[in-house]
Amino acid sequence: MTSHTPPPVAPGLDDGALTVEGLSAPAAAPEGAPRVRLIACGALAGEILALIRLNDWTHLDLKCLPAQLHLRPDLIPDAVEAEVRRARALGDFDAVKVIYADCGTGGLLATRCAELGVEMIPGPHCYSFFDGNEIFAARGDAEMTCFYLTDFLVRQFDAFVWRPMGLDRHPELRDMIFGNYTTLVHLAQVEDPELDAKAEEAAARLGLAHERRFTGYGDLAGFLARAG
């Protein structure tokens, strides 16, 4: 089984973590056109907004939940359900789509979305759908010792990896947590030399080899294209 994130060390949320909460990109679709509310992880906000603007998908309206929920996946299903119900209560949307993969919920988010009758993007986590779910699955056991970062997580490495795992306070935990990993794989959505350098630095701090893999937006682009 491919490993994608080490077990959490810190029991609670990191107060210093970046929160993307209440972010909304209101749609400006032509009158009478269907409008779709996207309920997404805040860690995907930049990529979703980039695709909306690039493709002029004016019918898509984005609402992001806090990116900090990455650190407490048990809270994701309830948070998504509350936002789905809120969107429906508004009465402004013809459909609601969920831009969360399973994200450590153990299938609970998929069950909740099925109960609510909303479609969610397929995949075990965003690393998979950025890489392409079929491609990622085909790598299989060959990447059991890889630790993945997206562009967002490279930017927010301290907030979502270093501090929540207690490495700022207890550096000796590094080898305990990452001792079985060999490589930090940066799944890059955009070409950005500064991000590449930050990913290399993160790998060095974790004592891992560094690999950059350009994915672009992967399966996210296709999912949004079909969301009309």
C-alpha positions as CSV (number, residue, x, y, z in Angstrom):
1,M,0.0,0.0,0.0
2,T,1.4,3.4,-1.0
3,S,2.1,5.6,2.0
4,H,1.2,9.3,1.6
5,T,1.4,10.9,5.1
6,P,3.0,10.0,8.3
7,P,0.9,9.5,11.4
8,P,0.1,12.7,13.2
9,V,2.1,13.6,16.2
10,A,0.4,16.7,17.6
11,P,-3.1,15.9,19.0
12,G,-4.8,19.1,18.0
13,L,-4.8,21.8,15.4
14,D,-1.8,24.0,14.9
15,D,-2.9,27.5,15.8
16,G,-0.3,29.0,13.5
17,A,-1.6,27.1,10.5
18,L,-2.9,28.9,7.5
19,T,-6.6,28.9,7.4
20,V,-8.5,29.5,4.1
21,E,-12.0,30.0,5.5
22,G,-14.9,31.7,4.0
23,L,-13.1,32.1,0.7
24,S,-15.7,32.5,-2.1
25,A,-15.3,33.2,-5.8
26,P,-18.9,34.3,-6.7
27,A,-20.0,33.1,-10.1
28,A,-21.1,35.5,-12.8
29,A,-22.8,33.1,-15.1
30,P,-25.0,34.5,-17.9
31,E,-28.7,34.8,-16.8
32,G,-30.4,31.5,-16.8
33,A,-27.2,29.5,-16.9
34,P,-26.8,26.7,-14.3
35,R,-24.7,27.7,-11.3
36,V,-22.7,25.1,-9.4
37,R,-21.4,25.6,-5.8
38,L,-18.0,23.9,-5.3
39,I,-17.3,23.0,-1.7
40,A,-13.5,22.5,-1.5
41,C,-10.6,22.1,0.8
42,G,-8.8,25.4,1.4
43,A,-5.6,23.7,0.4
44,L,-7.0,23.6,-3.2
45,A,-8.2,27.1,-3.4
46,G,-5.4,28.5,-5.5
47,E,-5.6,25.7,-8.1
48,I,-9.3,25.8,-8.4
49,L,-9.4,29.6,-8.8
50,A,-6.7,29.3,-11.4
51,L,-8.7,26.8,-13.4
52,I,-11.9,28.9,-13.1
53,R,-10.2,32.0,-14.4
54,L,-8.2,30.2,-17.1
55,N,-11.2,28.5,-18.5
56,D,-13.8,31.3,-17.8
57,W,-16.0,28.8,-15.9
58,T,-18.3,31.6,-14.7
59,H,-20.9,29.1,-13.6
60,L,-18.7,27.7,-10.9
61,D,-18.9,29.3,-7.4
62,L,-16.2,28.4,-4.9
63,K,-16.5,28.1,-1.2
64,C,-13.6,26.7,0.8
65,L,-13.4,25.1,4.2
66,P,-10.4,25.7,6.4
67,A,-7.2,24.0,5.1
68,Q,-6.5,23.1,8.8
69,L,-9.0,20.3,8.5
70,H,-6.2,18.4,6.9
71,L,-4.9,18.0,10.4
72,R,-8.3,16.6,11.7
73,P,-9.8,14.5,8.9
74,D,-12.4,13.2,11.4
75,L,-14.0,16.6,11.2
76,I,-14.3,16.8,7.5
77,P,-17.6,14.9,6.9
78,D,-19.6,17.1,9.3
79,A,-18.0,20.3,8.0
80,V,-18.8,19.3,4.4
81,E,-22.3,18.3,5.2
82,A,-23.0,21.6,7.0
83,E,-21.7,23.5,3.9
84,V,-23.8,21.4,1.5
85,R,-26.9,22.1,3.6
86,R,-26.0,25.8,3.7
87,A,-25.6,26.0,0.0
88,R,-28.9,24.3,-0.6
89,A,-30.7,26.6,1.8
90,L,-29.5,29.6,-0.2
91,G,-31.4,28.3,-3.2
92,D,-29.0,29.9,-5.6
93,F,-27.4,26.8,-7.1
94,D,-28.4,24.1,-9.5
95,A,-25.9,21.6,-8.2
96,V,-23.3,21.2,-5.4
97,K,-19.9,19.4,-6.0
98,V,-17.4,18.4,-3.3
99,I,-13.7,19.0,-4.1
100,Y,-12.3,16.7,-1.4
101,A,-10.9,13.3,-1.9
102,D,-11.2,10.8,0.9
103,C,-8.4,12.7,2.7
104,G,-8.0,10.3,5.6
105,T,-11.7,9.9,6.4
106,G,-11.7,6.2,5.8
107,G,-14.6,6.3,3.4
108,L,-16.8,8.3,5.7
109,L,-16.8,11.4,3.5
110,A,-17.8,9.3,0.4
111,T,-20.7,7.8,2.5
112,R,-21.8,11.2,3.7
113,C,-21.7,12.6,0.1
114,A,-23.7,9.7,-1.2
115,E,-26.3,10.2,1.6
116,L,-26.5,13.9,0.6
117,G,-26.7,13.1,-3.1
118,V,-23.6,15.2,-4.0
119,E,-20.7,14.2,-6.2
120,M,-17.2,14.3,-4.9
121,I,-13.9,14.2,-6.8
122,P,-12.6,10.6,-6.9
123,G,-9.4,9.6,-5.3
124,P,-7.8,8.7,-1.9
125,H,-6.2,12.1,-1.5
126,C,-5.2,15.2,-3.5
127,Y,-1.7,13.7,-4.2
128,S,-3.5,11.0,-6.2
129,F,-5.8,13.2,-8.3
130,F,-3.1,15.7,-9.0
131,D,-0.8,12.9,-10.2
132,G,-3.9,11.3,-12.0
133,N,-5.7,8.6,-10.0
134,E,-4.9,5.8,-12.5
135,I,-1.2,6.9,-12.7
136,F,-0.8,7.2,-9.0
137,A,-2.4,3.8,-8.3
138,A,-0.2,2.2,-10.9
139,R,2.9,3.3,-9.0
140,G,1.7,1.1,-6.1
141,D,4.3,-0.4,-3.8
142,A,7.1,1.2,-5.7
143,E,6.5,4.4,-3.8
144,M,5.8,3.1,-0.3
145,T,8.7,5.1,1.0
146,C,7.7,8.4,-0.6
147,F,6.3,11.4,1.2
148,Y,4.3,13.8,-1.0
149,L,3.9,17.6,-1.0
150,T,1.7,19.6,-3.3
151,D,2.6,23.2,-4.1
152,F,0.3,24.4,-1.3
153,L,2.1,22.1,1.2
154,V,5.5,23.3,0.0
155,R,4.4,26.8,0.7
156,Q,2.9,25.9,4.0
157,F,5.5,23.3,5.1
158,D,6.0,24.7,8.5
159,A,2.3,25.2,9.2
160,F,1.1,21.8,8.0
161,V,4.1,19.5,8.5
162,W,6.9,20.8,10.7
163,R,4.9,22.4,13.6
164,P,1.9,20.0,13.8
165,M,4.3,17.1,14.0
166,G,6.2,18.8,16.8
167,L,9.5,18.9,14.9
168,D,10.0,22.5,15.9
169,R,9.9,21.5,19.6
170,H,11.3,18.0,19.4
171,P,13.7,17.6,16.4
172,E,14.5,14.1,17.6
173,L,11.1,13.0,16.4
174,R,12.2,13.5,12.8
175,D,13.9,10.1,12.5
176,M,11.1,8.4,14.4
177,I,8.5,9.7,12.0
178,F,10.4,9.8,8.7
179,G,12.9,7.0,9.3
180,N,11.1,4.6,6.9
181,Y,10.8,7.3,4.2
182,T,13.5,7.8,1.5
183,T,12.2,10.5,-0.8
184,L,10.2,13.7,-0.6
185,V,8.2,14.0,-3.9
186,H,7.1,17.4,-4.8
187,L,4.0,17.1,-7.0
188,A,4.2,20.5,-8.7
189,Q,1.1,22.1,-10.1
190,V,2.9,25.1,-11.6
191,E,6.4,26.0,-12.8
192,D,7.9,28.1,-10.0
193,P,11.6,27.9,-9.3
194,E,11.1,29.5,-5.8
195,L,8.7,26.7,-4.9
196,D,11.1,24.1,-6.2
197,A,13.8,25.5,-4.0
198,K,11.5,25.4,-1.0
199,A,10.7,21.8,-1.7
200,E,14.4,20.9,-1.8
201,E,14.9,22.7,1.5
202,A,12.0,20.8,3.0
203,A,13.5,17.5,1.8
204,A,16.8,18.4,3.4
205,R,15.1,19.3,6.7
206,L,13.4,15.9,6.8
207,G,16.6,14.1,5.8
208,L,15.1,12.8,2.6
209,A,16.1,12.8,-1.1
210,H,14.2,15.2,-3.3
211,E,12.2,14.5,-6.4
212,R,10.2,17.0,-8.4
213,R,7.3,15.7,-10.5
214,F,5.3,18.1,-12.6
215,T,1.6,17.1,-12.6
216,G,-0.2,20.3,-13.5
217,Y,-3.8,20.1,-12.3
218,G,-4.2,16.4,-13.0
219,D,-7.7,15.0,-12.6
220,L,-8.9,18.2,-11.0
221,A,-9.2,20.0,-14.3
222,G,-11.4,17.3,-15.8
223,F,-13.6,17.1,-12.8
224,L,-14.2,20.8,-12.9
225,A,-14.8,20.8,-16.7
226,R,-17.6,18.3,-16.1
227,A,-19.1,20.2,-13.2
228,G,-21.5,22.2,-15.3
